[in-house]
Amino acid sequence: MFDRLKDLFTGGPGSGSVPPSRTDAADHASNTDAAVLSGWSTGQHDGRRIDVFVPDTDRPLTGVVLFLHGHGQVMLSQNLVFSRLFQKHQLAVVCPDGGRSWWLHARCEEFDSSVTPQQWLLESIIPLIERRFSVTPPRIALLGVSMGGQGVLQLAYRHASRFPVVAAISPAVDFDQLYGSGLPLDGMFPDREAARQATVVLNLHPLAWPRHQFFCCDPADGDWFDGCARLGMKLSSSGIMHERDLETSHGGHSWDYFNCMAERVVRHIANGLSALT
């Protein structure tokens, strides 16, 4: 099952490439797109790749977005759809490479034997963002897709006051269903039940939740839609304010869908950050 998902994460339609054009208007658009993508830079932090986007602006930043990638480890540095929106809303973005770690508070040998992925985000990446941009929580928003979507929800639910603005696209809420598939996930938990106990739905706090949260999933997403629907029902029954879209369909679990939802998601983040002031 996951081989199919990984294939969807490694290119194809909607990955951000722009075909060459012979018209002057298209050439101008290509130059503009190139300028937007030039806002990205790639470096290393703690021996791991980290991509950073800085919008071209003289105005103060709206805030900084921490983006967590999916299992296919596709970043956003070549994605024009998201990059244009980050530029439009004056958002800086930091995209660390966490491998296939699931961004959990559980040891993953493939990631690091001494620190959990979630610890690394809190103790290394967040301080890096603070130093680089002079921005501190709660003005650091969280955004993720698939594996990274459940990762940002995990982080926001555990640290709601620090990360009140969060958006998750197609979050892999019920990741325990992949236990036993030969993924690094198998070594992070002794059995599937232990993995299930670490899922987002079972880690909600009725009195501490992010005030600006949004998640979405394509109804055609046969792998993760049911988990997202259960999360929505749990939030509603607990009286936890949130926004969700479980109706829009555009390609299932794919970058076609992720890009389709990008405008609403980035607008949610910008509005949530603006509401904090």
N, C-alpha and C positions, 0 to 999 in steps of 0.2 A: 504493500500500500504506500509506504513512504517513498519508495523509489519514484513513484508517479508524482508525488508532491514535490520531491526534490527537482525533478525535471522541470516542473512548472516554475521553479525559483531560479532557473539558470538560463535566462534569456527569453527569446520568443517575443510575440507581439506585446507592446506596451512596456518594453524594458527601458525605453528612453532614447533609442536611436532615432535619428532623423534622416530620411533618405535625401540624397542630393536633388536639387531642383535647378532648372535652367532659367527660371524667371527671376527678374530683379527683386520682386517682392519676396520670393522664397529665399533668395540669397541674403536679403536683409534679415529675414526671420532666422536663417541659419546663423548669421553673425550675432544676432541678439541671443539666440540659444547658447551659442558658444561662450558668450560673455557671462551668461547666467551660470553655466557649468564651471566657468573659471573661478567661481567663488569657492569651489571645493579644493581641499588640499588633503594629502594623505601622509600620515606620519606613523610613528611607533610610540607606544606607551606601555611600560611593563612588558616589553617584548611582543606586544600585540599590535596589529594594525588598528589605526583609528582615523576615520575620515571626519573632516570638519568643514562645515559650510559657514561662510561669513557673507551676509548680504552686502551688496554695494549700496551704501547709504551714508548720509551725513547725519541722519536722525538717530536718536537713541533706539536701541534694540527693544522690540516688544518683549522679548525674553529669549530663553535658550531651550531647545528641544533635545532631549536625549532619546535617540532612536535605537531600538533593539531589533535586530534582524531575525529572520526566520531560520529554519533548519538548513536551508540551502545556502545561508550566509551571503545573500545578495544585499549589498549596501545600496545607498541612494545617490552615489556620486555621479552616476551616468543616467539618472532618472530625471528627465526634463519636467515631467508633470509635477512631481513634488518640489523640485528645485525652483521652478517658477513661482510656486505658491509660497515657499519660504522667502523668496525675494520680495514678493508682493506684500507679505505680512511682516517683513522686517524681523525675521526669526533666524537666529544662529542655530546650527544643528551640530550635534556631536554623535557620531556613529561608531561605537567600538565593536571590534570583532570578538565575539564570545564563543566562536566555534559551535559545537553541537551540545552546549552545556545546559540548555533549557532555561538559563537565567534564574535558576532556583537557589534557595538557601540549603543546598545539599552538595556535598563534595562530588566533583566530577573529575576523575583521573585524567581524562583527555584534556580538561581545561587547566586544572591545577590541583595538586595533591594536598595543599595546605590551606587554601582559601576558597570559599564557595563563590560562585559567579555573582550572587547577590551581594556578598561582602565586598567583592572587588568593585562593583558599581558604587556602593556607598562609601567605601574607604579610599578609593583611588580615582575613579572617574568623576564623581561629584566634586571632590576637591580640585581636580584638574579644570573642570568647567568654571569653578569659582575663581581660580587664579587667572585663567585665560580671559574671561569675559567680565570679571568683577560682578557677577550675578550669583545670588545664592537662593536656595529654596525659600519661599515657594515659587519663585519665578523661573524655576526649571521644570518644564512640562515633560511628560512621558508619552512616547508614541512607539507602537510596535506592530508588526504583522506576524500572524501565525504563531510560531514558537515565541517570537518576541512580543506578540500581542498578549499572550498569557503572562509573559515575563513582566510587562509594565503593569498589568493588573495586580500581580503578586506584590510588586514593589509599592504600588499606590495603596493597596489594602493594608499592608503591614506598616506603612509610614504615611498615613493619610494627611497629617498636618504639614509634612514636608513636601508632599507631592499631591496637591489638591486638583491638578489639571492633568488628565490622562485620557488617551484615546487608543483603542485597540481595534485593529482591522483583522477579521477572521481569527480571533484568538483561539489557540489550540487548548481550550479549557480542559477537556477530558484527556490530557496527554497520557494518563495511565493506560489507555487502550492500546498504546504502542509498546507497553512493557512486554518483554520477551521477544522483541523483533530483532535483537542483535544490535541495538543502538546503544550509545553510551548511557542512556537512561537505565539500562539493565543493571549497571554497576553502581547507580546512585541510590537504589532502594533494594531492600532484601526480597521484596515481593510486590505484586501488583497492588495489594491493599495498602501497603505503605506508601506507594506512589499516589494512590487515590486520596489518601489522607493529606497529601501536600497540594492538592489541586485548589484552584481559586475558589470554587464554590464552597469548599469546606474551611476556608480561611477568611470568611467575611466577619467583620465586627459590627454589630448593630449600632454602636455608638461612635465609631470612628471609621469614617469612609471619605474618600475624596469628593469634594463638593462639586467638581466639574468633571464628570466622567461620561465617556461615550464609547460604545462598542457596536460593531456591526458584523454581520456575516451573511453571505449569499445563501438563500434557501436551497440553491443547487449544490452547495458544499456538503457532500455526503459524509465527509469525515468529521467536521467540526460544528455543523449547524445545531445538532441536538444539544451539545454541551452549552452553546451560547444561549439557546432557548431556555435551558434549565437555569442558567445564571440569571437571565432576565426575570424569570419567575421568582427566583430566590430573592433578588433585589426588591422586586415589587411587593412580595409578601412580607418582607422585613421593613417596608416603608422607607427604603433607601432611595433617595433621589438620584436619577440617572437619565441619560438619553441613550436610545438604542435604535438601530435600523436592522430589522430581520426580514425585510420585505424586498428591498432592492436586489435585483438579480442581474449579473453581468459577467458571466464566464466562470462561475463557481470559484474554486480555490485557485486563483490565478492572479498574475499581475494586471490582467485586464480589469479584474474586479478591484484590486487594491488601488489602481490608478483612477478608476471610476469614482471611488469613494474619497479620493485625496482632497478634493476641494472642501467637502463638508467637514472632513476630519481636521484639516489645517485651520479652517475657519473656527471650529470649535475650540481648538487650542489657543488661537489668537484672542478670541472673545473671552475665554476663561482667564487667560493671563491679564487681559485688560481689566477684568472685573476685580482683580486682586488689589488694584491701586485705589 
